[in-house]
């Protein structure tokens, strides 16, 4: 039918629902508000306490010891972290992030109170003990600065997927920025009025307030399992397994390298702007200048975190954002190499306190989703717990040695060279990111597959996937052994299978075979006939043929014996007899004939009409018979049968599809053109087109890729149109006063499934083209009950498709699409429903099953266009199913006034058949 129509269907189904200003611009989805507020409050409280503790620790350290003792902190911090981090990570791995968070804040409360008491009493202590106390406080604050940052993001990551992280983690970063402002503001306002001990007590108080919030978060919201994580399997694993996973993950090692080099450059850039800003300014001027710079940086960070970062992820992609920080540092050090003016120092301050805080840290939080999922939290704890203090130690020692020897311009030149190394590491990280995400998806798929393989019913099903011919030698050896033993002890003891096999192997003598021809036992007569036929003597062959003919006219048992004998003979006459046996009304006889054909057929050996009969069996018989028919069709190697075999793929089960793909794949280049034709035709079903795509990629990927690329965009557009039709029909069905007819409900199911299948087909084509990892693992992850698995699959897909393809694909795969999103709600009256069905039949690109269901759905509605549309499909229907549906609809129109119930019964039976076919269609 013509595809241009006045009916307008939005490509994406509908515009978004009306949401609040905050939700729209901060990317908070409906239903997420309470969780986002709770985690943002957690970020504010944690960062407020940490800022207060850091500020108070710095103050007492500088006031009592001075800056010349900082080298002790730089040296001791990495040493302490090297001791604490393994224990911290082991605790996390054994007890989980929730218990670790609770125990951490209990420790903060206890030690905060103890430190507050110690500081208040320190005036009377010996000088050495006082210095040790203040060094310990500085180390305590520095260590918790690292551990609390890692704890917060590990804890938060447990409740959100990577797709959520792109939208919401910047909001939590904004919460941490607000916490820093709040904590620093409190210290500034109260420092002149309260003793330093009060601030440590305040830190403990904030930790105590945070504890009930942690309990609320744990009880109110459900944590998510990481992709590839298996809690039961990890219960007995120690840090050795985690370190092995870290060392075997190139992405994790490169990420650690990027963090290390970035922190070294950050320390160098801090020295550079300190050196420039400290010239010719007193303490008061510096305080005003730093206050202004910190205020502007905080404002920049809030704007970026609240409104820009999530959009940058969409516009540029996470792999491009990996390069932002290295390029900013390259520009900054190039400017510092050229000039040491004030504006250069301001640029360096902005790079550190602006870009690093608002862009790089958010990007790093997302990148940690690509480390091995089994140990993600532990690996992050190790990397952040060891890399940051190590980088501080390294840069501190470097500055200690280099500053007396080199001027700031030379330091900027060295930093430029280090930045080039950082850019190289970022490019490597960008390269490995897609593979790391795919590895996590494949680990998850292997775990799920392993669980299914251990299911007791799986072993029985696996036998059906065995390729034909395997194990045949052992089977023959067993029968021969039995036959030899029976020949020694008396052949009358053989059962029917053993007798036929013994005859086929030539183990029965001529005299015994002649005697058996008159025996009353059917299987001995069959064995005798087969033995005499193999002799080739005219006298014996005539008797053999006559005996087999008599058996073929007998009961079911005798006919099966004759069929087995014909299968062992394998001549044209026998093939003709086996072909005729395929027309039997007895399923056992048809199955025996198929099994005999499987052994009798040879390449190029066929009889007229055999291929068509095998195709009929492929369309109608049970699974075992279908597998045998596929094997027989593969042996025939008739290129004329390739297209009909592909057309029947939608009727097959997974095991049968796998066998069919294996069979057609061995036909080689003669399958390529039919496969590409089927793939490009939207009139074929999902399984058929999927099989065609896999065959085309297997036979000649270079020729298939251009077709794949063109079909991907077409499928996305078609899928969005079908999704829009499904939404419109959903609304119409919901507004009908009576229960919707079976055919209409079935049509809605099929339209929704086809829209999803279009999205899956795009993923499969991209995977076959090499742009994505295996489709099976991605499909498994998208169907997973774990939201993190689904989100990580989408993240992996985003790395292989362009931006527009990703946006449309996510709409297609969105299972929560609501009819409330429709801009103009259609009418649900029967009259409007009939007009809508007519438009769908005339304009939509429906597959044969959907077309048949849509035709049947018109019965009973007042639809003037029905006769014209139905006649079109009767004459031009692409499959017998469509033509049958059109015939039944026309017949139903003709009997409207006659009251004939026969046509109505036929229609109901046909709908039942359509529902059965739709069940397999939707579950693909």
Secondary structure, DSSP 4 states (H G I P E B T S, - for coil): -----S----TTSSPPPP--HHHHHHTPPTT-HHHHHHHHHHHHHHHHHHHHHHHHHHHHHHHHT-GGGHHHHHHHHHHHHHHHHHHHHHHHHHHHHHHHHHHHHHHHHHHHHHHHHHHHHGGGS-HHHHHHHHHHHHHHHHHHHHHHHHHHHHHHHTTS-HHHHHHHHHHHHHHHHHHHHHHHHHHHHHTTTS-HHHHHHHHHHHHHHHHHHHHHHHHHS---PPTT--HHHHTT--HHHHHHHHHT-HHHHHHHHHHHHHHHHHHHHHHHHHHHHTTT--HHHHHHHHHHHHHHHHHHHHHIIIIIHHHHHHHH-HHHHTTHHHHHHHHHHHHHHH--SHHHHHHHHHIIIIIIIIIIHHHHHHHGGGS-GGGHHHHHHHHHHHHHHHHHHHHHHHHHHHTTTS-HHHHHHHHHHHHHHHHHHHHHHHHHHHHHHHHHHHHHHHHHHHHHHTSTTHHHHHGGGSPTTTTHHHHHHHHHHHHHHHHHH-GGG--HHHHHHHHHTT-S-HHHHHHHTT-S-HHHHHHHHHHHHHH--HHHHHHHHHHHHHHHTS-HHHHHHHHHHHHHH-SHHHHHHHHHHTT-S-HHHHHHHHHHHHHH--TT---TTHHHHHHHHHHHS-HHHHHHHHHHHHHHT-GGGHHHHHHTGGGS-HHHHHHHHHHHHTTGGGGHHHHHHHHH-TTS-HHHHHHHHHHHHHH-HHHHHHHHHHHHHHHHHHHHHHHHHHHHHHHHHHH-SSPPPHHHHHHHHHHHHHHHHHHHHHHHHHHHTTSSS-HHHHHHHHT-S-HHHHHHHHHHHHTTS-HHHHHHHHHHH-TT--GGG-SSPPP-SHHHHHHHHHHHHHHS---HHHHHHHHHHTTTS--TTHHHHHHHHHHH-SSHHHHHHHHHHHHHHHTTTTT-HHHHHHHHHHHHHHHHHHHHHHT-
